[in-house]
């Protein structure tokens, strides 16, 4: 069995005062280990090092001392003999761990004094580290073994840059198969899952920063995010994983919303941002990595939300390698929900169209069949428009599709047997419900409306699929005209409610989801 996973905050301060402040802040924030980056001290000498170690030890947190070589990301450009002496000094001063680069440890002029100092301090452990800022290591496992061969008290530390999320899998595999305490971390934004999942996969520690300014390496997550968004204290070795796949994805409200559900229902689950850059090949590689027979049950993803640009890729994936594809998702050409079965094979669904229908029917207080024969103007013929039209056509609404490029409106209308027109014909519109599926009015374009004010009449329902801002220009016009309004946040919550039902087979806690989204968007909807 392995040790727990410690949240470690690097202290890389330029002055002794600021180091002291950072240490105090880190202790308050909930750090469990402090990593003293001695190389960042402006005056590196024995006295400063022992004072800093003593100050850090007084917090009763674990203390790592390292004097990072510039070749592996350090600063200061200190000569090797100075760095070695400072590590020995830190050992004497009572550091719990010293971290020395494996490459340097091979040098007897480094190894011998360090080993000698360690011999006098049996409780101090040696972290042997190797950093690659350029990319992955050619043979991660061999490097790990080389480190482990250096003795029983060694904790191997391997940190490499992930340029793509798919580069994280070797690190995760090493953590799963390691035979001793080890630190394996992917740097870079694409490596973020290895930091957040360090506890799930049993890395000895994960590095977090106090805030973005204090980050000592790219991709470091703040301790506040780890604890409050990523449920650090609740994560265990069996936590089931979920996530939203897309690129860009930082804006997604799915993680705070699903993690709020997990918290509320006390589920041993965690929901992540999964930025999968690229197109079908990268998406398929990611899915293959997750659903790999060797890894299923070990990595244990339960399901995914899928957003741009991967919704069509998810259709193809479910078709080629999955076990089920919802027929309407195939018709729409977009899967936004993947559920991973016990066999590791995925099923694909679309909950966007249902989310849109539910947003409208709940506002009108009717059932879906109540939409039969209703006159609906759908503005926009892109991806969202397709899902909305497919859903409305399925329940027999009378649809007119309006689009700037008339050919696109015509093609979509032809597929779903409805009418179409250009945006200039909106003034002749005869509709009970208007749905905006364009991005007109989305932040920062907040003063534009896809539909002129005079087209909106009292008693209509106006639904904007945009949720940022909560009240777009068209919704403002609608409110002022006495029409009923539906925000994109309503659709967002409802598509996610369907996802929860698909993942867990039970009803979702709607109010908790609304609250999480409201908090994020800064208003009720
Ligand atoms: O269809 C949804 C998807 O399920 C999640 C999402 C998000 O998290 O931003 C947006 C929509 O594409």
Boltz pocket constraint, residues with backbone or C-beta under 6 A from the ligand:
constraints:
  - pocket:
      binder: B
      contacts: [[A, 244], [A, 251], [A, 252], [A, 253], [A, 254], [A, 255], [A, 305], [A, 306], [A, 307], [A, 308], [A, 336], [A, 337], [A, 352], [A, 495]]
      max_distance: 6.0
